[in-house]
Amino acid sequence: MAKKSIFNGFLCGNGWEDALCQELATIEPANKYYSPAPGLVVGGTSSSNLLFEPVFARQWLPDCVKVQGTSIADLVQALGKVVDPYLDQSPLPWTFKCCTPDLYTEDSTEYESLSGRPALLHEKFFERMGTYRRRALERYQEWDEINEKRPCLVIQVIMVATDRLWISVTQRFNTERGWLVPFLWHHSPGQVVHDPLAPCRSYYKLEEAWQQASVHPRKGDTCVDIGAAPGGWTWAALKRGAKVIAVDAANLKKHVENHPLCEHTLDNGYAFMPSKTVDWLFCDMIVKPMATIGLLDRWLEKKACRKFVVNVKFRGKQPASILAAIAELQIKHQIPELIVRHLYYDRNEITLIGGQLRQ
Ligand SMILES: C[S@@+](CC[C@H](N)C(=O)[O-])C[C@H]1O[C@@H](n2cnc3c(N)ncnc32)[C@H](O)[C@@H]1O
């Protein structure tokens, strides 16, 4: 039988395939990357040399293989053939996720025809496990409950068409750089809980950013929110008992403006600088990307904030020069921790979460 080809797979937001290919090619010029379908990027042959966490990747599928089957029963059988040897040989706990490639794309209709099939495959796969692999089933852990610090087997199944799956089985472990291989987004889309008092959609971006970094403002923290109106980001911090200086010439929603911990100033966001170091800088101004990066540069120069969430907006879909400028900024200021992500709620923008995040 012909040996299955093994490749690196990635999920990204629909429409961001080229940005991800470009990003991967910049870091690993020896590998060729391309997008076979919306939300999917493939390339490279081995996972071992991926030493960075790409901004535009939502999920990494190392050592991926493709299988085919004309029915769900066929696909479950093909899936079993791939995963059984791992589950039989490894004593590790394991987790499993099955989805379509647009799991991380808001309002996607691209894979509508597959709707319901990943759930069916999931159900039938676990029925099969209950019949043929009961011991292994005892080690199963829900995706959201895997222990951050302990290794485990990660089984990722992407249904790319009614008759086709990508399957990645890999061991998850900590690297010296402190991130996990493969990186996994800790939340599923939609997990930012709806807040009826959120003044606007931007609120969800900041909540998602905090989820990604596992940190958010605490009661008593001081935050400066530049480009604050109508008040989504300010609201997210006020809710947690932080004091917020909201900088924007535009109006805030009344319940934000009147909040006792909110101080609204009409100052120009570029010129604003606090008299002493604050806990958090937030910036979500719609301005040119280098203007936002310049603002962050000045704040870091003056050590004016301990942590920051800064949203960098851009035109088009080719933000390579912006990523390069961010990398320079990190080196220049030796930012202790910096997470750069194209978030689920981000459109033509990326979000930087950084500083002394663990203090
Ligand atoms: C995308 S909105 C911010 C949304 C906000 N994060 C929220 O959650 O409600 C961008 C804001 O930046 C403000 N802005 C643009 N240029 C600014 C400047 N130079 N100084 C202060 N605010 C500015 C605009 O008035 C606008 O309200």
The ligand as an ORCA input file, in Angstrom:
! r2SCAN-3c Opt
* xyz 0 1
  C     -13.030     51.511     16.801
  S     -13.453     52.894     17.741
  C     -13.048     52.355     19.350
  C     -14.051     51.407     19.913
  C     -13.796     51.160     21.380
  N     -12.626     50.323     21.599
  C     -14.979     50.492     22.019
  O     -14.860     49.327     22.422
  O     -16.022     51.128     22.132
  C     -12.188     54.035     17.418
  C     -12.249     55.324     18.226
  O     -11.017     55.982     18.101
  C     -11.272     57.357     18.260
  N     -10.111     58.117     17.807
  C      -9.625     58.251     16.555
  N      -8.544     59.080     16.571
  C      -8.366     59.461     17.856
  C      -7.424     60.300     18.522
  N      -6.445     60.898     17.858
  N      -7.525     60.433     19.857
  C      -8.513     59.822     20.561
  N      -9.415     59.021     19.982
  C      -9.357     58.860     18.645
  C     -12.541     57.583     17.477
  O     -13.212     58.753     17.921
  C     -13.323     56.305     17.765
  O     -14.252     56.524     18.777
*
